[in-house]
Structures are given as C-alpha cells and as structure tokens.
Amino acid sequence: MGANACNEAAWEISEILGVVFGLGEMQRTSVYEALQRSYSLNQIHGEVSRLPTIEEFTEQIELVEVSNKVKNIKARLRPMLDFGLFPDGVDSSFDLLATQGVIIDLSGIGLSEVQLAASAFMLRKIYHDMFSWPQDKRMRLAIVLDEAHRMAKDVTLPKLMKEGRKYGVSVVVASQGVEDFNSQVLENAGVKIAFRTNFPASKKVASRLRGKGTVDLSESLEQLGVGEAYVSTPDHAQARKVYMCE
C-alpha cells in the first residue's frame, strides 16, 4: 500500500472514529496524523509492509496529544483501544459474505461504542470491496441491519444504499421510529414499509409516503392492525396497504 492509499485509509478511519466516539475537529485531525505516523512506521521503500497494530496506534496517539496539545483523544478512544476489537493476525477477507451469508452477532460486546465501531468498519470494508465486483442487476449481497437507529450517524450507510444497487448490494434497515434514520438513508430507500405508528410520529412517517391524491396517511398509520403496513416501491410510489399472511 503506497502513501496515497495510506493517507486515504487514515482519513476514512479518522472519520469513522470521529463519528463513533464524538471527536472534535482538532481531535479527529490528530487521529488522522497518528494513523499516518502508524503507517509510516511500517514502510519499506515507500510501501507499507504490514498494517499497524493497536499498540503502535495507541503510542502515536499519545505522542500526537503532546505535540498538538490536544487532550482526551486516548480517553475517548479507550473502548476501541482496550477491548480487542482488532486483534493482530486476523484475516480481513469477507469472501463468505458474498457466497454463503454471515450473521455478525455483536451482542457479546458489552460497550455500545465498540459495537458501533465494529459495524462502521464492516460497512466501510464492504463499500470498498464492492467496487471490485462486476456490475450486476442480480442481488449479490443483502445487508440487514436490525436496530438500525444505532447506525443513524454512520457515514457509509447512505453511500452503500445509493451506490450499491449496481453491484447487486441490497440494504435493509429496520428500527422503531422514522426519526432514527438520517435524511440521506430515507432519501435513498427504494422500498419503504411502515407499520402502525402513533401520533405525533405518524405525521413524520406519513410525510415520507405518497398517499392517494392529497390524502394524509397519518391517521391511517395510527389505525393499522397486527400484520398490516403501508408499502411504497419504486414501481408503485403511491403507498398501498398490505396484509401479511402466516
């Protein structure tokens, strides 16, 4: 991996860490610098021979905090640095995702910040890998995110939803309320399924669905029964009431 690729990776990682751990602008810039330094430690003739370890990254964070006079970076990142999210020597290949399917269970990770970081890096890895796949209208990979409100601020999710279609990537996000999703996720959703929603959230959900004529669907959403939902698709933009059978 050359210098440009290292800088790009360092910037993207710092962007993810900034969102997950709530870093300020100077803190995120310092993380970027620490990552650059970590990559440079393993360069031979301008090429990185191996990826830096967490220990090397932690050491550079400590040095950057002093040189840039920026505080609390290591403290903010401690959940990721101390809880073994990136053990050395682990194969980073995701080939199984596109061949037989994988369930990634993060429930065993107690800290929500570590769960978010793992999910964010997973999505970013898929996003990068998909550009090496042939463009195909058939579904190659389905990403299903339950409790998607946890990923509301993720910077990669809207990109996957927007650009993944031509590579056969489908993204399904599910959550209890429409306010859990950022606007870009909702704008890039081709199919919307809305179950019963109480007032006042029903107003927000209805604003994202097209009713017949000028009909406001908010009251209809409030009255849906079990197994009933309003669905809109790219081919049928006007939301229709559907019934789910066992």
C-alpha positions in Angstrom: 0.0 0.0 0.0 1.5 3.3 -1.1 1.5 6.7 0.5 -1.7 7.9 -1.1 -3.6 4.8 -0.2 -2.3 5.1 3.4 -3.5 8.7 3.6 -6.9 7.7 2.2 -7.2 4.9 4.7 -6.1 7.1 7.6 -8.6 9.8 6.7 -11.5 7.3 6.4 -10.7 5.7 9.7 -10.4 9.0 11.5 -13.8 10.0 10.0 -15.4 6.8 11.4 -13.8 7.2 14.8 -14.8 10.9 14.9 -18.5 9.9 14.4 -18.5 6.9 16.7 -16.6 8.5 19.6 -17.8 12.0 19.2 -14.4 13.6 18.5 -14.0 17.3 17.9 -12.3 18.7 14.8 -8.9 19.0 16.3 -9.1 15.6 17.9 -10.1 14.0 14.6 -7.3 15.7 12.8 -4.9 14.5 15.4 -6.2 10.9 15.0 -5.6 11.2 11.3 -2.0 12.3 11.9 -1.5 9.5 14.4 -2.7 7.0 11.8 -0.4 8.4 9.2 2.6 8.0 11.6 1.5 4.5 12.4 1.5 3.5 8.7 4.9 5.2 8.1 6.5 3.0 10.9 6.0 0.0 8.6 7.1 1.5 5.3 9.8 0.0 3.2 10.8 1.9 0.0 7.5 3.8 0.2 5.3 0.8 0.6 3.6 -0.4 3.8 4.8 -3.9 4.6 2.1 -4.6 7.2 -0.8 -2.9 8.9 0.0 -1.1 12.2 -1.0 -2.7 15.4 -3.3 -1.2 18.0 -0.3 -0.8 20.3 1.5 1.2 17.7 -1.5 3.3 17.0 -2.0 3.9 20.8 1.6 5.0 21.1 1.2 7.5 18.3 -2.0 8.9 19.8 -0.1 9.6 23.0 2.7 11.4 21.0 0.3 13.4 19.0 -1.6 14.5 22.0 1.6 16.0 23.4 2.8 17.5 20.1 -0.6 19.0 19.1 -1.5 19.9 22.6 -4.9 18.2 22.2 -6.4 16.4 25.2 -8.6 13.4 25.8 -8.1 11.6 22.5 -6.9 8.4 24.0 -9.5 8.6 26.7 -12.3 8.9 24.1 -10.9 6.0 22.0 -10.2 3.8 25.0 -13.2 1.4 24.4 -11.7 0.5 21.0 -8.1 0.5 22.1 -8.5 -1.7 25.2 -11.2 -4.2 24.3 -9.6 -6.3 21.5 -11.7 -5.1 18.5 -8.7 -5.5 16.2 -6.5 -8.4 17.3 -3.3 -8.9 15.4 -3.1 -11.5 12.6 -6.8 -11.8 11.8 -7.8 -12.5 8.2 -9.7 -9.4 6.9 -11.2 -11.3 3.9 -15.0 -11.0 3.7 -15.5 -13.5 0.8 -18.0 -15.5 2.8 -20.4 -12.6 2.8 -20.9 -12.9 -0.9 -21.1 -16.7 -1.1 -23.0 -18.2 1.8 -24.0 -15.4 4.2 -22.8 -14.5 7.6 -24.6 -13.3 10.8 -22.4 -10.9 12.8 -23.6 -11.0 16.3 -22.3 -8.1 18.4 -24.4 -8.7 21.4 -21.5 -10.2 23.3 -19.7 -6.9 23.1 -20.8 -5.0 26.2 -19.8 -1.5 25.2 -22.1 0.2 22.6 -19.2 2.3 21.3 -17.3 -0.9 20.4 -20.4 -2.3 18.7 -20.8 0.9 16.6 -17.1 0.9 15.7 -17.3 -2.8 14.5 -20.4 -2.1 12.5 -19.0 1.0 10.9 -15.7 -0.7 9.9 -17.7 -3.6 8.5 -19.8 -1.4 6.3 -16.8 0.6 5.1 -15.0 -2.7 4.2 -18.0 -3.9 2.1 -18.3 -0.5 0.5 -14.7 -0.6 -0.7 -14.8 -4.2 -1.8 -17.9 -3.9 -3.9 -16.1 -1.7 -6.5 -14.0 -4.7 -7.5 -17.2 -6.8 -8.2 -18.8 -6.9 -11.7 -21.8 -4.7 -12.1 -24.8 -6.9 -12.0 -28.5 -6.2 -11.5 -29.0 -9.5 -9.7 -28.7 -9.4 -5.9 -25.2 -10.4 -4.8 -25.2 -9.3 -1.2 -28.0 -8.4 1.2 -27.1 -6.4 4.3 -29.7 -6.5 7.1 -29.3 -4.0 9.9 -31.6 -4.6 12.9 -31.9 -1.8 15.5 -30.6 0.5 12.8 -31.0 3.6 15.0 -27.6 2.7 16.3 -26.1 3.4 12.9 -28.1 6.6 12.4 -25.0 8.8 12.0 -22.9 6.3 10.1 -21.2 7.9 7.1 -21.0 4.8 4.9 -24.6 3.6 5.1 -26.1 6.2 2.7 -23.3 5.6 0.3 -23.9 1.9 0.2 -27.6 2.4 -0.3 -27.0 4.9 -3.2 -24.1 3.2 -5.0 -24.5 -0.4 -4.1 -27.5 -1.2 -6.3 -25.5 -1.6 -9.5 -23.2 -4.0 -7.8 -26.0 -6.2 -6.5 -25.9 -4.9 -2.9 -29.3 -4.6 -1.1 -29.5 -2.8 2.3 -32.4 -3.5 4.7 -32.6 -1.2 7.7 -35.2 -1.6 10.5 -35.9 0.5 13.5 -38.8 1.5 15.8 -39.1 5.1 14.5 -38.5 7.1 11.4 -36.6 9.7 13.4 -33.9 7.1 14.0 -32.8 7.4 10.3 -30.9 10.4 8.9 -32.4 12.0 5.9 -29.9 10.5 3.4 -30.9 7.0 4.4 -34.6 7.8 3.9 -33.9 9.5 0.5 -32.0 6.5 -0.8 -34.5 3.9 0.3 -36.2 2.4 -2.7 -38.8 0.4 -0.7 -40.5 1.8 2.4 -42.5 -0.4 4.8 -44.4 1.5 7.6 -46.2 -0.4 10.4 -48.6 1.1 12.9 -47.2 4.4 14.2 -48.7 6.5 17.0 -49.1 10.3 16.9 -47.1 12.5 16.6 -44.5 10.2 14.9 -47.2 9.2 12.4 -47.0 12.7 10.9 -43.3 12.3 10.1 -43.8 8.8 8.7 -46.7 10.0 6.5 -44.6 12.8 5.1 -42.3 10.2 3.7 -45.1 8.3 1.9 -47.2 9.3 -1.0 -51.0 8.9 -0.4 -53.7 8.8 -3.0 -54.2 12.3 -4.2 -53.9 14.7 -1.3 -54.8 12.1 1.3 -52.8 12.3 4.6 -51.8 8.8 5.7 -51.0 9.8 9.3 -54.4 8.7 10.7 -54.4 5.5 8.6 -51.0 4.6 10.0 -52.3 5.1 13.6 -55.1 2.6 12.9 -53.1 -0.2 11.4 -53.6 -3.6 12.9 -51.2 -6.5 13.5 -49.7 -7.7 10.3 -50.7 -4.6 8.3 -48.5 -2.0 6.8 -48.2 0.7 4.1 -45.7 -0.1 1.4 -44.3 2.0 -1.4 -41.8 0.8 -4.0 -40.0 2.4 -7.0 -42.7 0.9 -9.3 -45.6 1.9 -7.1 -44.7 5.1 -5.4 -48.2 5.6 -4.1 -48.2 3.7 -0.7 -50.6 0.8 -0.6 -52.0 -1.0 2.4 -50.8 -4.6 2.6 -51.6 -7.6 4.8 -49.1 -10.1 5.9 -50.1 -13.8 6.0 -48.6 -16.5 8.1 
